[in-house]
Amino acid sequence: MVSADRIIKKCLSVNNVVIDRYELDEDETGATVLKVFLHPLKSHSDRCPICGKRCQVYDRSCVYRKWRALDTCGTKVELYSFTTRVCCKEHGIKTASVPWAYPNSRFTKDFDITATFLAMNINKKVASEYLRCDWHTIMRCISRVRNILEPDIKTRYNGLVSIGIDETSYRKGHKYVTTVINHDTNTIVWCAPGHNAEVLSQFFEDLTEEQRMNIKSVSGDGAKWIDTCIEKYIPHAKRCIDAFHVVTWGMDALDTLRKDIWREQRADYKAKDRQLNRKRGKPKKSDTESKKLNEAKAKATEIKTSAYALGKAPENLTSNQAARLEMIANTNPKLFRGYKLKEQLRLALKFSDLKEAKDELKSFFWKATHSRIQVLKELAYKIRRHEEHILNTIETQLSNARVEAINNKIKLFIRKAYGFRNIQNMLDMIMLGCSNILIPLPNRGGKGLKVA
């Protein structure tokens, strides 16, 4: 027959302890509380919380210290034990560690781990209510668990070959966090608040010379501060600009052209409307001036509502969008010329042969600079400035898609937490959630679960 002490130990997942006594009580809210009084075995007592060595006792407390454990069958559980302070030769006077809790924690190990897993997968209000504790307390649990599961975060720097660099907003007011991603493992390597060369330099300065030399390619957008750091720390690496960002430049230029043409046509329509000085009521069928005015208005409206049609590839257009694009080709050759140049740029990035891609970019540059459209000329010179980086992307076939996916995951963490006051709590959650670290939930046979 199993003793009650053994059942309590198994339910609480505490080992190397002696159960002194236990009792049922009620807290201030009227909830039932199981209070377990215990102490560590002699072989696991009086140990330094940092190095784990047995040390000389400095003093002993005569007041019970309390630790929260996970609820058992809906019953709140609290552990009580006397504590000692030890004098470690290396770390000085410290509160001795206990087998059931991490250092400096008032919760059991299982509680810290479960709180971390819940906070990473559900919103903070539900996690707080389920665990009956404050959200800020849960964030401290996350920081502790991350430090325990990965004591040295610099181990992520080993074996870096292809990395991606990007920034993502975490709060209104242009508050950004810079992230560095390992393309080979699809995990985050480093993150810090801010987005400039000074911030990114901290990452490269953390790397050893050997680790820097091992990096062969870097993907990112066209930010100058990324180029500055690459030229300073890893000039041998191939700088790649993601094809998505290059096509976005083309779409932005085309949209600027569309808006300019729409403003011109709207101004033309308003000028004609003022000149005509129409009276109230429906115009007569014989009124050709009103008909021309309505046609001018419809033409301006067609340009205004053509953003989606111009942004899509021809093979993805719906029947209505294809008809709208055909109308633009027949009535507005300037805008259609911009659309064809955008498509030429998009298709150039799909070439796998470097020479063909280079020839296509050269053709795009000539057509754009001779188009007599200022916004397309500016785009052409921007592409020319980054041509080497674009060709590197085509050669290595390196995409920034993983970086963007992790950025979306970071934003999801922030939404579930309803924002962060403490930036370090956010960084701990990002580093834990965007990694391959498995969270070892209690009574799972040692198997860990990855954050969803």
Buried (B, 14 or more C-beta within 10 A) or exposed (E): EEEEBEEBBEBBBBEBBEBEEBEEEEEEEEEEBBBBBBBBEEEBBBBBBEEEEBBEEBEEEEEEBEBBBBBEEEEBBBBBBEBBBBBBEEBEEBBBBBBBBBBEBBBBBBBBBBBBBBBBBEBBEEBBEEBEBEBEBBBBBBBBBBBBBBEEBEEBBEEBEBBBBBBBBBBEEEEBBBBBBBBEBBBBBBBBBEBBBEBBBEBBEEBEEEBBEBBBBBBBBBBEBBBBBBEEBBEEBBBBBBBEBBBEBBBEBBBBBBBBBBEEBBEBBEEBBEEBEEEEEEBEEEBEEBEEBEEBBEBBBBBBEBBEBBBBEEEEBEEEBEEBBEBBBEEBEBBBBBBEBBBBBBEBBEBEEEEEBBEBBEEBBEBBBEBEBEBBBBBBEBBBEBBEBBBBBBBBEBBBBBBBEBBEBBEEBBEBBEEBEEBEBBBBBBBBBBBEBBBBBEEEEEEEEEBE
